[in-house]
Amino acid sequence: MKVFWIAGEPSGDTQAAVLVRALKDSVPELEQAGWGGTHMAEAGMKQVFDLSGKPLMGFVEVVFKATTILKQVKAVKNDIAAFEPQILILVDYAGFNLRIAKWAQFKGIRVVYFIPPKIWAWKESRLKSLTAYSNVILSILPFEEHWYAARGHEIHYVGNPLLLRYAQERRYQRGSKKVLLLPGSRMQEIKRLMPEFIELAKALPEYRFHVVRAASVRENWPFVELPRNLVLEDRSLEDGAVGSEYALTCSGTASLEIALLGIPQSVVYKANSISLAIARKLIKVDYFSLPNLIMDEPIVPEFLQEQVHLEQLKYLVITGGEDQLPDIARLRERMGTRDLTKDAVPRILAVLKD
């Protein structure tokens, strides 16, 4: 039996790696290959191409890379055909993966969509193709089951890999003056947020600032001269977060990771101005960070574009966020007790045996 994966972003690579390992443990003879990152490869997937190593985000960036994307679509189809899998597991990355899902169904390859695109936030028009071209949809956000059910479609919440990974982990340390900085996993995010973080470190020399770099940006890291109290760390987030009193987090999966590690945070983001203007017209949700979306209330502060400036960041670091701790506990409860081994693996194996 063979499974082919496609994960196009660092966060998808991290999340999918847990399921790769769970499948390997449950069915050791199962062959897994695909386009994914280093975490998936370490978990037991034969890495054909590191698609998540150079992630794209934003309308403008995607338009400029359209030719590259089309070449990648053609290449991955060839790799899938050569591998001859029974199942294709797609991880988020909708603009790319939905094209492949349609093609795979035409070729008679069953499709499991793990971490469906966030169509509840924007592009609900994708609902028809997503449900039509997927045999099974597996969600890691608890509210998605209800959203799809209200529109006549069945998906399955199978727990969140991060909740399982950080089940017993707590990294918060009151009064440590260590601030964790997470500027993102895409180069365009780094270039917009790191200058703000550097100025913040210069302005608060009594604090220790630690940047945990995503693997996808280490090779092309653009910043050389840094203040003495700002340290770059190439290690796992849970290790780099030890003893943190506060975090400034780029929007995305990292915001949920920080919450599950028990660290108060503010979520900050800067985007291409044209992409942001388009997004503001299309996006239909009140929040942009995962903790707030899951709770449907603002349990962590969010700051966007011009709100991300030195005086604001200084105020956040100095005042801290200990009042977030009770809400973080509620977040864990809201996410429930389901886990991939018990809920996701059996559903995938059922598709294999069908």
N, C-alpha and C positions, 0 to 999 in steps of 0.2 A: 504494500500500500504506500502511496506517495502523496505528499502535501506540498504545494508551492505557496510561498508567502510573498506579499508585497506590502512593505511598510516604508513610507516616503518621508518620515519626519523623525527626529531624535526622540520625541516623546512616544511616538508609536513604537519605535524600536525598544524602548525601555519597557513599555506595557506589554508588548507582544512576547518579549523574552520569557516572561513568567509562564505564558501559555505554551510556548515552544517547549520549555522544560517539563511542564505538566504532561504534555502529550508524550514526550520522550519517556518519562517515568511510567506512564500508563501503558504505552505500547512501544517497547524498545525497538521492535523491528520496523517501525514506521519510518520511512525516509522523508526528511524535511529539507527542502532547499528553497532558495528564493532571493529576492531583492530586499535586503534589510540591513540593519546596522550591526555594530560589533557586539551589542548585548545579545541579540538573537543568535549570532554566530557562536558566542560563548555558551549559550544555552543548549546548542545542539543542532542548529540549522546550518546547512552548507550554504555559505554566502556566495552567491553568483555575482552580485553587484551591490555596492553600498549606495543605494538610492537615498537613504536618510542622511548621508554624509554632507550633502550640499542642498539643504532644504530651501524652498522658496515660500515666500508669503507676501501677499499684497497684490492688488490688481495690476499695478504698474510693473512690478517685478516679473509677474507671470507673463505679461504681454511681451516683454523684452526677451524672455526665454522660450517663447512659443516653439521655435524651430527645434531647440534642444529637447523639449518635452515630446514633440512628435517623433523624433528619432528614438527616444527612450521607449515610447509606446510600441514602436515597431520592434525594438530589440527585446523587450520583455516578452512579447508574444512569441518570438523565436525561441527564447529560453524556456518558456512554458511548454511549447510544442516539443522541444527536444527532451524535456524531463518526463513528459507524459504523466502528469499527476491525475489522481481521481478527484482531488479537492483543491480549490484555490482559496486561500484565506487572505482577505483584503483587510488592511488596517487603515481606517480613516482615509485621508488624502483623496478626497472625493473627485476632484477634477480629473485626476489621473485614473483612479481605480474604477470609477463607474464605467469608463470606456472599456476597460479590461473585463469587467463583469459581464457586459453585454456580449463581447466577443467570446468569452469563456462559455457562456450558456449556449451560444450558437454552436460551439465546438463539442458540446456534451460534457463539459467539465462542471461539476457542482461547485457552487460558490457559497462560502461562509463569510459574512461581513462582520468582522470583529472591530468594535468601536465605530459605529456608523457616523457619517458626517453630521454635523450639528445643524440639521435642516430646521430644527425648531427655532434657531436664531436667525437664519436667513436661507434663502433659496429653497423654500418648501417645495418648489416645483420639482426638485430632485426626488421627492417621495415616491413618485410613480415608478421611475427607473430603478431606484434603490430596491424597492420591494419586488419589482418584476424580475430583476436579474440576480436576486439573492435567494438561495434555498433556506438559509437560516441567518438571522441577524442577532448578534450577541452584543449587549450593551454593558458598559461599565459605569453608567450614571443612573442612579435609582429612579429618577423622575421620568426617564425616557419611555419606560414600559407604558405608563399611563398616557403619555402624549401620543404615542402610536396607537394605542387601543382606542382612544377617543376618535381616531380617524380611520378605524376599521382594520388596523394591521397589528400583527403579533410580532413582538420581538421579546428577547429574554434578557433580563438583568442577571448577570452571572457574577456579581461582585466586582470589586475594583482591585487590580493587581497591587496598587500602592497600599491599599488598606491591609492586604495580606503581608506585603513586604515590611511595612512599618508597624505591625500589630503591637509589638512590645517596645517600640523605639520612642524615646523622648530626648530631645536635644537642647531644650531650653535651660538657661542658667541665669537667674535673676542677678543683676548688678555686675555682670561680667565685662560690660563695655565692648563686647565683641559683636560686630554687626555683619551679617551675611549679605553679600551682594550677588544677585543673580541677574545678569544683564541679558540673558536669552541664549538661544541655540542657533540663531541665524545671524550672519555677519551684518545685515542691515540693522538688526536690533542692537548689536554690540556697538556699532558706530554711533548710534543715536543716544544710548544710555550711558556708556562708559565715561564720556566727558563730564556728565553730571555727577557721576559717582566719584571721579577723580577730584573734582572741585569740592565735593562734600568731605572727602578724607582730608584735604588740605585745611578745610575750615574747622574740623574737629580733631585736632591732633591727639586729644586724650582718649579717643576711641580707637579700637583695632578693627579694620575693615578687611574682610576676606572675600575674594571673588572666586567662586567655584566655576571653572571654565567647562563648558560643554565640549565633548570630544570633537564635534563638528566644526568648531572654530579655532581649535588650538593651533593647527598648522598655519593659518593665515592671520593670527592675532596681530592687530595693527598698533597696539600701544606698548611702548618700550619703557619710557620714563614714567615712573609712578612714585607717589609719596611713600615715605618710609613706613607709614602705618597702613598701607594697602598691600595686601599679599595675594598673589595669584596661586591657586591650588588646582592641580590636575588630579582630582580624586573623586570618589563617589560623593553624592550630595549628603548622604547620611553621615559620612565621616567628616566632611568639611564643615558640617553644621554643628558639630559637638561644641557645647558651651556657648551657643549664641544667645544673645539677649533680644535681638531684633533682626528682621530681614527686610530688605527691599527687593522685591521680586518682579521680574518681567512676567507679564500675563502669560498664562498657558498652564501646562501640567505642573510646572514647578510651584505654582501657588498652592495647589492641592498637596503636593509633597511637603511643603513647609508647614502647612496646617496640620498634617498628619504626624509630623515630627514634633508638634507641640510648640512651635515658635511663633510668637506674634509677628505680624508683618504688615506692610503696605504694598499694594500691587501698583506698579508704575509702568507706563508704556508710552512710547513715541513711535509713530508710524509715518510713512510717506504721506504727505498732506493730501495728495490726490486720492490715494487709496483710502485714507480715512474719511474724506468727504463722501466718497461713494459708499463706504461701509455704513456711515451714519444714516444714509437714506434707505439702506436695505435691512439693517439689523433690527430685530424686533424684540430684543430682550433688554431688561433694565440694567444688567450687570455684565461685566466682561471677564471676571475671575471665577474659576471653578468653585471655590468655597461658597461664594455668594450665590452662584447659580444653583448649586445643590440645595442650599438652605432657603433660597428664594427670599433672602434678606441680606442687608449689608453687614456681614459679620467682620469683614476686613475692609479697610479703606482702599479706594481705587482712585488713581490719579492718571490723567491722560493729557498728552501733548503739552500745552503751555502751563498746565498745573504742575508739571515736573520741573521744578527749578530749585536752586540752592536753598533759599530760605524755607521753602516747604519741606524739603528733605531734612534739613537741620532740625526743624521742629518735630518731625516724626521720630527721628532717632533719639532726641533728647527726652521727649515725653514718654517714649516706649509704648507698649501695648498690652500690658498685663491684663487689662480688662477683657481681652479677647479669649483668654484661656477657658472660661466656661462655655463659650460658643464653639470652641474647637472640640470640646467633649461632646457637645450636641451634634456636631458634624459627624463624628465617628458613629454615633448612634443612628443617625439618619441613613448612613451608608450600609448599615445592616451587617449580616453575618454570612452572606453567600460567598463562596470562593470558587475559583476557576476549576480546581480539581474535581469538585463535586457537581458543579453546575455547567461549566463550559465543555470540558472534555467529553462527557457522555453525549452531549448534543452533537459534537463534531463526529464522534465515532458512529453515531446513529446515521448521520448523512453518509459516511463512508460505507456502511453496511446496507444502506437502502437500495 
